């Protein structure tokens, strides 16, 4: 009986022994040509993204989360505080544990930041992080090329796989969203896979350690790598050593996190609170309720969409190699099980560790398809021999071999064309290339909405920010907006507004910029509360920028305020310098889509002339994801006697009106009764979504009414200004009371 079992085990061991030591390939001229092509592609990738990312930083598109956080943490390490950070989002973060801040080790275990911090000795700048990250990610093209060359036995095919890695949208999204140590794993884990496959043990452990040093969940992936090596390579010692190393690493990281965490455990574990309060409870839920977990976290439509986003760039080929795709299970589980929707959105840094497995499994799927074709050809050849009873006919065998060789080449080329076309199509939707559709950055809001790719650009407003920064002492504590934080984050106490807006030495704000983490209305309320609260006074105010200092005399209520006696500060207008509202004034030549339309109040006491209008929106408007932004241009002949508000509404296919938005933030700071005659004013809506609109064609229109009109009756057409259109593409609707802005096609 024992001999029978040993025989069965031996059979299965042989069947699972899929990856013996690879046969070496000669370094021919074709190899060096292919290496040169991969090097050129990696350099082009690195050059493009370095200039693009540093350009985003210069254009104030980078964010407090996470470039500001990482810059402060690394800078502070060289100034006596180990990965010290004070930046956090008080609205929905779980890591705001005091104004003195915490160590990053309380949130993530990223010891790779120690060697990264050494570069700050030479160049202490957030751009340093962006350059290093891009160079590391670009280097991943080489192990992708080497691995594909050995598996496909073709240098030029391996070049295509290297391009697949460089073009993969999930990898590009990880690269462009500021700096994160885990993004390094896109390259480090590919090096680990290559050295594991080629059985180069020393380098395998070097890159396994580098990978684990990037984030706390990577040891789970390394454990799977070790078990996979034991099972499919029968490398018991090195595979078991990998497993033990990863388990020991997990113990080390939880010990370190326990020391630095103010609650004794990782602060981000709350993302998995629905599964359990600690890692053991989470593991118990996964083991005892697998069907429920799959139903909620995998088969849910939004989670399936996430999986399609990951797999579609490779044409779903990774699913044909499940014995390799299984290596991605830890990374997928971390994202799918999280309560944070960003982690399974297909954007951000969370997918960097999954991309290497997708590349390897794509290679293996191609190998499998080629093997099946070769095996089928051999079976067909054997059948034909048997049918003709001609034995081993040399001419026939020669023809069959030539035919099989051509079939192999044609099939390989077809598969590579299929994969490359799939990744290019995916890149158009979710990539970060010049031909990609421009997606809205959730951390940048309306400032990033554009129908076409735009290279990051600076302007006079952005250049003005540096003058305000120069007024802030290096040792002062500052609470600032998201896009301003990375430019002043090299200090011990820097906060993401509104955090610490009642105790920081300075507040640095830009009412024209991204208001994250607050929505526009709450942001306006908070800023006005600070301005009128008595604790802060104005150091400088110009073009939408505000620099406030604690202890200076506070601002008074403006005489132009429509609600001077209101107890709600949102209704009050602070008395700001005239230079503050320069951001709404534009030159006449800057007007887009000129037209002439006049809105007149029912009493004829107020009149406004619209001279231009543009709207940015998708052609097909999805109620789940579609968004719109409207820009209006006004020629001022005289200020209105009372402030006027703008209303965007939608008329559905049935003729019913729906409220869209009246959120035009500039009017909260520069109302129409303060506009100077002879100027051209630009007023932009906040980014808004449409809800509750029936499928089909719908029309978006613009109406005007007094700012003091009650919101409860804002859709009463009788309260809207009358409208006269002289010329332009707009269509007057609603009995000449609203101007049609756009026609959209609404889909589910």
N, C-alpha and C positions, 0 to 999 in steps of 0.2 A: 504493500500500500504506500509506504514512504517513497519508494522508487517511482510510483505512478505520479504522486504529487510533485516530486522533484522534476519529473519530466514535464508536467503541465506548467510548472513555474518557469522552467527553462524555455518552453515554447513561447510563453507570454513575454518573457524578458527579451527574447529575440524579436518578437513582433513590436515591442515598444522601443527597441533600440534603433530609433529613427535617425539619430544624429551621431554617427561615429566621427572619428577625427577626419576633417575634410582633406581631400586631395589637394595638394598645392597646385597653383597655376603659375606658369612662367611669366616673368615680367617682360612682355614683348613691347614693341613700339606702340601697338594698339592700347596696351595698358597705360603707358605713359601719356598717350594722347587723351585717353579717357580721364586719367587723373588730372590732366591739365584742364579739361572741360569742367570737371567737378570743382576744381580750384577756382576757375573763372566764375562759375555760378555762385560759389560760396562768397567770393569777394564782391560780386555784384549785389548779392543779398545783403551782405554786411554793410557795404557802402550806402545802399539805398535806405536801409532801416536806420543806420546811424544818423544820416542827414535828416531823415523824416522824423525820428524821435527827438533829436536835439532841436529840430525846427519846431516841433510841437511844444517843447519846453520854452523856447524863446517866444512862442506865440501865446504863452500862458494857457495851454490846453492840458498840461499835466495837473495832477490832483494831489490834495492832501493825503487821500487814501488811493495809492499807497506810496507815491514817490516822496511826499513830505515825511511820512512815517519812517521810511527806510533811510532817507538822508539824515534825519535827526538821530536815528538809532546808531548809524555808523559813525557820524561825526562825534556823537557824545562818547562813544567807546574810546576814541582818541583823546577825549578830554575828561577822563576819569570816571565816567558813568557807563556801566556795561549795558549796551544796547538799550539805552534809556529812551522812552518815548512818552510824550504827553498828549499826542494827537489822538482824538477818538470822536466818534459820532454819537452824541448824546441821545439822538432820536431812536436808534435801533441797535447800537453796538452793545456788546456785553463786556467790554474791556475798559469802561470809564470808572476807575477805582480811585479817584482822588486827583486833585490838581497837581500833586507832586509827580504824577506819572508812575509808570511801572516799567519793568524790564521786558523786552520783547520775548524773553524766555518764558514769560507767563502766558504767552499766546501761541508762539510757534517755536520749535526747536530747529534752529538754522545755523549751526556752527560754521557753515561755509562762509558766513559773513565775516569771520575773523580774517581769513586771507583777503577777502574783498576790501576790508577796511584799510589794509596796508596801502592801497592805491590812493587813499585820501591823504596820505603823507605827501604825495606828489601833486595831486589835483583834487582838493576838497570841493567837489561840486556835484550836484545831482546828475549832471550829464555823464560823469564818470561811470555811474551805475548803468546808464542806458547803453554806453559804449561797450562795457564789459559784457553785459547781458547779450547784446547782439552778436558779439564775436563768439561767445560760447555757443549760442544757438546755431550760428552759421557753421561751426565746426562739426555739428552732427551730420552734415552731408557726407563726410568721409566714412564713418562707420556704416552709414546706409549704403554707400557705394561698395565698400569692401565686402559687406555681408551679402549684398545682392550679386556681386561678381562670383563669389564662391558658390552660392546656391543656384544661380542661373547659368553659370559657366559662360558668361558673355559680358564683356566689358561695356559695350555700348548700351545694353539693356540695364546694366547697373547704373549708368549715368542717368537714365530715365528715373530710376528709383530714388537717386539722390535729389533729382528735381522734384519728385513727388514729395519728399520730406520738406524741401524748402518752400514749396507752394502750399503745403497742407494748411487749410484755414485755421484749424484749432491751434496749430503751432504759431502762426502769424498773430492770431489774437492774443496769445500769451505773450508774445514779444512786444506788442505795441501798448499793452496796458501797464504803463509805468514800469517799475522794477519789482520783481519778486524772485527770491532765491529758488523757488520751485521751478521756475522757467528754465533754469540750467538743466533740469532732468531731461528735457527734450533731447539734449545731446548726450549727457552723461549716461543715461540708461541705454542709449543706442550703443555707446562704447562698451557698456557692460554686456549687452547681448552679443556683440561681436566677439569680445574676448572670451565669453562663455562658450560660444559656438566653436571658436578656434582653439579652445582648451589652453589658453595662455593664462595660467592661474594667477600669477603675480599681478598682471594688469587687470584681471577680472576683479580682484579684491580692491585694487586702488580705486577703480571707478564705481564699484559697489559702495565703498565708503564715501566717496564724493557725492554719490546720489543720495545716500541716507542723510548726509549732512545738509541737504537742501530743505527738508521738511519732515515733520514727525511721522507721517503715514508711509513714507517711502520704504522703511524696513519691512512693512507687510508685503510690498512688491518684491523685495529682495528674498524674502522667505519663499514666495512662490517661484522665483527664479531658481533658488536652491533645490526645491522639491522637483521642479521640472528637469533640472540637470541630472538629478538622481534617477528619475524615471525614464527619460528619453535619451540621456547620454551615458547612463550607468556610471556616473562619476560620483561615487559614494562619499569619498573623503572631502573633495572640494565642495560638493553640493551640501553635505551635512555641515561643513564649516561655515558656508554662507548662511544657512539657517540659524546656527548657533550664534554667529556674529550679529545677525539681525535681531534675534531675541535679546541678546545682551545689550544691543543698542537701544532697543525699546525700554529696557530697564533703566539704562542711563538717562534717556531723555525724560522719562517720567519722574526720576529722582530730581533732575535739574528743574523741571517744570514745577514740581512740588515745592522746591525751595523758593522759587521766585514768584509763584502764583499767590495772590492775596487770599485765594479761597482753597488753596491746596491741590487744585487739579486744573487741567487746561481750561482756559476761559471760554474757548470756542466749543466745548463739548455740549453746550446748550443747543447747538444746532441739531443735535440728535436726541433731544429730551423726550420726544415721542416714543423712542425705542428703549430708553432707560436712562437712569441718572448717572451711570458710570460705565466704563468699558465692559465690565463683567456682565452688568445688566443688559447692555446692548447686545453682547454676544449671546446671552441666554434667549433674548427675543428672536434673534436671527435663527437660532437652532430649533427653538420650540414652535415658532410660527412662520415657517418659510413661505407657505402659500399666501398668507396675509401680507407679508412683506413684499412678495413679488406682485401681488395684485395692486398694492398701494404705490409702490416705489418703482416698478418696472413697467407694468402693463397700463399704467395711467397714460392718457394721450400725450400729456406734456413731457413725460419722461421718455416715451417712445419717440417723440419728435427730437429730443436731445440725442438719442441713440442714432437716429437717422442723420442728424447733423454731423456726428462723428464718423459714421460709416460711409456716407454717400460720396465724399471726395475720393475714396478708393474704390468706388463702384460696388460697394458691399462685398468685395472679395475677401476681406478678413474673416467673414463668417464661414468661408469654405475651409478655413484652417483653425477649427475650434481648439485643437491641442496647443496652439500658439496664442490664440485670442484670449484663452483663459488667463494668461499672464496679466491682462488688463483688469481682471476682476477686482483687485483691491482698490485701484484708482476709480473705477466705475462705481463701486459700492460707496466710497467716501463721498462722491458727488451726488449719486442718486438718492442716498438716504438722508441727505442734508435738508434741513428746513429752509436754507438760504436758496432762493430761486436762482441767484446768480451762478451757483455752482453747477447747475444743470441747464444752463442757458446756451451753452456752446461758445460763449465769449469768455474773456478774462483768462487768468493764468491757470485755472483749475484743471485744464486738460493737457498741460504740458507733459505730464508723466504717462499719459495714455498714448500719445502720438508714436513713441518708439515701438510699442507693441503693435499698433496699427500698421506701421511700416513693415515690421518683421512678418506679421501674419499675411500682409498683401504679397510679400515675396513668396511665402510658403504656399499661398493659394495658387500663384502662377506656376510654381514647381509642381503642385498637385495636378493642375489642369494639363500641363505638358506631359506629365507621367501617364495620366489616363489616356491621352491621345497616343502616346508611344505604345502603351500596353494594348490599346485597342487595335493599333496598326499591326502589332506583332500577332495578336490573335487572328486578325483578318488574313495576314500572310500565311499563318499556319493552316487556316481553313482552306485557303486557295491551294496550297501545296497538297493538302490531303485530297481535295476534290479532283485535282488534275492527276494525282498519283504519280507525280513526276519526280518525287524525291527532292534532293537538294540540287536544284537547278541553278547553277552559278549565275547565268545571265538574269534570270528572274530575281535572284537574291540581290544582285547588284542594283537592278532597277528599283527594287523595293527599298533598299537602303537609301538610294538617292531621293526617292519619293518621300520616305520618312524624314529625311534631313530637311527637305523643303517644306514639308508640312510643319515640322518643328519650328522653323524660322518664321514662316508665315503666321502661325498661331501665336508665337511669342510677340511678333510685331503687332498683331491685332490686339493682343491683351494689353500691351504697353500703350497703344493708341487709345484704347478704351479707358485705361486708368488715367492717362494724362488729360484726356478730354473731360473726364469726370472731375478731376481736381480743378481744372480751369473753370468749368461751369460753377463749381462750388465756390471758387475764389471770387467769381463775379458777384456772388451774393454775400459772402461772409468773410472774404479775405481783406487784405490791407494793401492791395496793389493799386496802381493808377487806374486799372480797368475795373476795379471792384466798385460795387455799389457802396455808397457811403452810408453806414449805419449810425444811428444816434448813440452816442456814448451816454449811458445812464448816469455817469458821474459828471457829465458836462451839460446835459440838458439841451436846451434850444440852441446853444451856441454852436452845436455841431451838426445841426440839421442842414443838409444840402443834397440836391438831387444828383450832383456829379462830384467826382473826386476833386478835392481842392488841396493843393500843397499848403502847409501851415504858413501863414503870413503874419507879419507884424504890421502895426499901423501907429498913428500918432497917439491913440489912446493907450495902447500897450506900452509904447515907449515912455509915456508919462508915469507909469507905475514905478519906474526906478527912482524918480525924483521923490516919491513918497517913501520908498524903502530907505533911501539915504537919510531920511529924517528920524528913523527909528534907531535908538542906541542898540548896539550888539548884545548888551546884557539885559535888555528889557524883555519882559514877558509880553506876548502878543496873542490876541485872538483874531484870526483872519479867515477870510473865505477860502474855499477849497482850492481854487486856481491860483490864489496868491500865496498859499502856505509853502509850496516847494521852493519859493524864491526867498523865503526868510526863515527856513526851518533849521538852520544851523545855529541853534541856541538851546538853552536848557529847558525853556518853557515856551512852547508854541502850541496854540490850541486851535481847533477847528470851530469857527463861529457857528452857533452861539455859545459854545462851551467857554466858561470863564469870562463871559462878557460883563460880569459885575465885579471882577477883581484883577484882570490883566492890566498891565501898565498902559498898553496901547491897544486900540482896535483898528484894524486895517480892512476896509470894506470897499466893494465895488458894486454899486446897485445895478450896473449894466451887465454883470457877469452871472455865472452859475451860482444859484442860491443853495445848492446841496449842503446839508441834508434837509433843509427846510423847503417846503413848497413856497411859491412866490408870495402868497398872501401872508403866511406866517413869518416869512423873512422880513417883509415890509413892517409888520407889526413889531417884530423884535428890534429892528434898527430904530424905528421911531421911539420905542420905549427907552432905548439907551440914550438917544439924542435929547429926549425931554425929561429923562429921569433924574437929572441933577448931579450925577457922578462923573460924567465925561463932558469935555468940551472939545471944540474943533481946533485941531492944529492946522489942517489944510483941507480944502474941499474944492475939487475941480473935475469936470468932465465925468461925473458919476463916482469918483473916488472920494472916500472919507477917511481921514486919519484923525482918530480921537485919542485924547490923553486923559487919563484919570486925574481928577483934581482941578481941571480947568472949569471955568463957568459954563454952564450948560446952555443949550440952544432954547430960544423962545418959540412960541407959536407964531407962524406967519400971519400977517393981516389978510392974506389971500386964502386962508384956510376956510373951507365951507362950513365946518362944524366947530367953531371956536369954543363952545361950551361943552363939547362931547367928553364923556369919561373914557371913551375908547380911543386910544392913541392912534389906531389905524385910520381914524377919520380926520386926524389933525395933520396939518402941514407944518413941519419945522421951518423956521426962518433960516434958510441956507444962503450962502453967498451966490450972487448971480452967476459966477463962473461954474458952479456945480452943475447947472442944467445945460452946459454946452454940448453934452453928449446927444441931445435930441436935435440939435441944429445941424443941417447938412447944406452943402452947396447945391444950387439948382441943377447942375449937371449930374449930380448923384441920384436924381430921381429916376426910379425904374418904372417902366410901363406907364408912360404919361397918359393922363386923361384929365378931363375937367368935369367936376361934379360939385354941386353946392348943396349943403345940408342947412336947412333953416328951421329954427325952433317955431313952435306953434304960435308964439307971441311975436315972432319976427324980431326979437331982441337979440338973438344970437345967430350968427351965421359962420359956417366953416367951409373953406374951399379945398376939396381933395384934388391934388394934381398928379398923383401917382399911386399905384397899388400893385403889390405882388404877393403871391401865396406860394408856399412850398409844401407839397403834399404828394403822396404816391398816386399813380394813375388809377390803380385799383385799391380801394380803401378797405382794409381789414379792420373790423371793429375790435379785434383782439390786439392788433399791433400797429394800426395806422395812426398817424399823427399829422398835425398841420400847424403852420405858423403863418401869420399874416403881417405884412409890413405896409404901413400907410404913410403917405407924404402929403403935407398940408402947407398951403401958401397962406401966410398970416397977413391979413389986412388990418385986423384989429383984434385985441384979446376979447374973448367972450366975457359978458358981464357975470357969468357964473361958470363953474367948472362943468365940463361935458365928459361923459363916459362913452366908450365905444362898445358895441355889442355885436358879437358874431353869432349867427343863428343858422340852422339847417332846415331846409324845407324838403321833406321826404317825397317819395313818388306819389303819395296820396294828397299832397298839398298841405300837410300838417307841419307847423313850425316847432322846432326843438331848440332849446337854449344850447349854445356851444361854449362860449366863454365871454366874459367881460374883463378878463385879466390882461390889461395892457399896462405893465408895471411902470412905465415912464410917467404915466398920468398921475401916479401916486406921489411923485416927486416934483413934477413940472406940469401942473394942471393947465388946462387951456386958458384960464383967466390970467395966467402969468406970461403967456407967449408974447414976444415982442413983434410989433408990426414990421413987415418987410423981410422977415426971416422965413426959411423953409424948414419945417419940422418933420422929423421921422418918428413914428410911434409904432413899436413892434409888439405883437401879442406874445404872451408866454406860449410855450409849446402846449397844445391841447389835443385831447382825444375826443372821439365821438362815441357816445353810448346810446343805445336804445333806438337806433335808426333802422327802419326796415331795409331789407336787401333791395338793391336796384339803384337807379339813378337818383341823386339828391343834389340840391343846390345850396351852396354856402353863401350867405349874404352878410352885409355889414349895415348896421343901423346906429344912429346917435340919439342920445337922450340925456337929460340933466344928471349929473353925478349924484345928486341928492335924491334921485327918484328911488322909492323903496324897491328892494330886490324882489319882493313877493309879487309885484305886478310888472316886472321888467319886460315881460313878453306882451304887454298890452300895446298894440300897434299905435293906438291913438296918442300915446306919450312920446312916440318917436318923432324926430325931426322930419320935415318933408324933404324931398330930394328932387333936384333937377340935374339931369345929365346933359351936358353940352356936347361932348364928344368923348370917345373912348370905347373900349371893347366891353365895358361893364353893361349889364342889362338892369334897368330899373324894375323892381318888383314890389309887391306888397302895396299897391296903390301909391307908387312913387315915394315910399318911405324907407326902402332898403336897397342897397346896391349889390347886385350879384357879384361874388368874388370868384367862385369856381364851381364847376360841375364835377361831381365825383361818382364813381361806381362803387357801391357798398356791397361787400361780400361778407360772409360769416367770419 
